[in-house]
Amino acid sequence: MHDVVIAGAGPVGLFLACELRLADISVLVLEQAEDPHSPLKQVPFGMRGLSVPTVEALYRRGLLDDLTAPQRMKNALGHGGASTAHWMQQPRRPGGHFAGIQFYEDNIDTAKWPYRLQSPAGASMATTMEHIESVLAVRAHAMGVEIMRGYSVEGLDQSDSGVTIRAGGETFHGRWLVGCDGGRSIVRKAGGVEFVGTEPEFTGYSVEVEMADPDKLVPGRHYTPTGMYTYQQPGTVAMVDFDGGAFHRTRPITLEHVQSVLRHISGADVTVTTLKLATTWTDRAFQATTYRNGRVLLAGDAAHIHSPLGGQGLNLGLGDAMNLGWKLAATIRGDAPEGLLDSYCTERYPLGSQILDWSRAQVAVMRPSRSSRALEAIMRDLIETRDGATYFAERVWGLSLRYDLGGCHPLVGRSAPDFELADGTRLGERLRNGKGLLLGFDPAGPLQALASGWSGGVSYVASDARDKLGLSAVLVRPDGIVAWACEVAPDQEELAQAASRYFIKA
Ligand SMILES: Cc1cc2nc3c(=O)[nH]c(=O)nc-3n(C[C@H](O)[C@H](O)[C@H](O)COP(=O)(O)OP(=O)(O)OC[C@H]3O[C@@H](n4cnc5c(N)ncnc54)[C@H](O)[C@@H]3O)c2cc1C
């Protein structure tokens, strides 16, 4: 029997497996696909934008260097080469978009983010699904995660003490089961969790084609009276056809069909001569009503799906894994405070909901209607203002992430600043062991005694820092989120109370 069985070796399942192994939990991953490779996981359709919280999570686990091998990635804006340079040091360039409407980095008011420090993990970036999965799989193997490919989870039964899982004609037992098996999750269905949301308005197409007359299409993104398309030379096209999602997964994607949709949306009489690669998607936006039912948990697309507009799904899923791993590990060890595991859903569900709405709002701008063109014009005006660009950057880059953890300091619930300590190390590096961290900037302070004896092991570091941001001490959870912070002499009772939400005294 394994402590945890994970269904699905996608990026979320693999990252969660690494998080659990970091805490010495035994993990089995069951993956339906025999072969992890697919052309859809490679450039161009496999490109995935990673938001700042995702990059920070990978950095805090020592995975960022593996991911940023320069030949294999480019930054989120399409510039080649390593992209870990801080956003504040970049020349003028687009910072991202909302429904295709760009905001620019030099229009962003970074003074609104007083707690962000320069960091190797300070910028969003992009990679391919193939690359991130392979980096995570290598790490998972090295950490002793057992991955069984060719095993499709078909059903489950849970009891008070564990879960029995049927996969590939065999039976497996885990004390817990986590469904990371994507949008059509069997674990979610068999685990009895409802999935609710809004039905699709369109079928989206990502296709790679050869055309007899490519000059008939203008490169770039275009809203037309019948939909939207983006064209990148030599032959990469994305299209949105407002058919109510009717085509998606109902028929084979043929050359004739692609040509007909492209003509219909672009209004250009193009001739497609070769269909090299094609996939469809929709704006169906659904979320599990809970991320936990007994010993069955959900993470990633298994818990929430939405259109890829704005590229948030992978980020949301990896954030789920970072939030869940240490909480589930503490629960298995028996040293989790009451309610810690349930805080996974309490913290992550509202965030998932927000992201689903973010994708829905983009659909409202994209509809082929006069009112949507009017909305687009207003959004363009707003995004060009300094406040507008800053707002969109916060949302797109993930900087607005803040859990409602109580506490009166504005940093509580946010990602910890990457303090550079007196010995040259950074806070992010100190989190690689997956433990909590109590950082006191006054070595003579009384915090060390408090830190010792907390369950799961909270590292204590007393050090000066290059920029303390006016703080005297900070307690950081294993997932890099600030649990408590103070600017004056630490109130030990307040600290102990904040810590008691995440750790128990041994
Ligand atoms: C065109 C497109 C562009 C996108 N761009 C972005 C982007 O830029 N940024 C971003 O953040 N997100 C983006 N996304 C979304 C992102 O790809 C997903 O949110 C992400 O892959 C979810 O990861 P996951 O591990 O939860 O699920 P998946 O990647 O779907 O992995 C699930 C795994 O479970 C396996 N599995 C399924 N069923 C079973 C079963 N019964 N038993 C065992 N194994 C099973 C599957 O084979 C798969 O390996 C995009 C999506 C699309 C379609």
The ligand as a Gaussian input file, in Angstrom:
#p B3LYP/6-31G(d) Opt

LIG

0 1
 C       -4.086000      24.885000     -26.617000
 C       -3.819000      24.999000     -25.137000
 C       -2.954000      25.997000     -24.674000
 C       -2.721000      26.143000     -23.305000
 N       -1.868000      27.099000     -22.853000
 C       -1.649000      27.246000     -21.538000
 C       -0.731000      28.212000     -21.031000
 O       -0.113000      28.948000     -21.792000
 N       -0.558000      28.313000     -19.683000
 C       -1.243000      27.521000     -18.818000
 O       -1.074000      27.682000     -17.603000
 N       -2.092000      26.558000     -19.254000
 C       -2.309000      26.401000     -20.577000
 N       -3.134000      25.424000     -21.027000
 C       -3.783000      24.529000     -20.048000
 C       -2.829000      23.431000     -19.549000
 O       -2.284000      22.702000     -20.621000
 C       -3.574000      22.483000     -18.605000
 O       -4.262000      23.240000     -17.639000
 C       -2.578000      21.533000     -17.929000
 O       -2.014000      20.665000     -18.872000
 C       -3.254000      20.736000     -16.828000
 O       -2.339000      19.837000     -16.282000
 P       -2.855000      18.513000     -15.546000
 O       -1.644000      17.775000     -15.135000
 O       -3.871000      18.894000     -14.527000
 O       -3.686000      17.736000     -16.651000
 P       -3.142000      17.082000     -18.038000
 O       -2.015000      17.870000     -18.607000
 O       -4.370000      16.902000     -18.859000
 O       -2.593000      15.695000     -17.567000
 C       -3.464000      14.676000     -17.136000
 C       -2.731000      13.359000     -17.238000
 O       -3.596000      12.345000     -16.735000
 C       -3.595000      11.246000     -17.648000
 N       -4.883000      10.565000     -17.489000
 C       -6.095000      10.945000     -17.929000
 N       -7.034000      10.063000     -17.557000
 C       -6.406000       9.107000     -16.853000
 C       -6.842000       7.930000     -16.194000
 N       -8.121000       7.549000     -16.185000
 N       -5.918000       7.169000     -15.554000
 C       -4.601000       7.531000     -15.532000
 N       -4.131000       8.632000     -16.156000
 C       -5.037000       9.415000     -16.799000
 C       -3.394000      11.895000     -19.012000
 O       -2.894000      10.968000     -19.952000
 C       -2.392000      12.981000     -18.677000
 O       -1.069000      12.516000     -18.750000
 C       -3.377000      25.264000     -22.393000
 C       -4.231000      24.248000     -22.863000
 C       -4.453000      24.127000     -24.218000
 C       -5.384000      23.047000     -24.713000

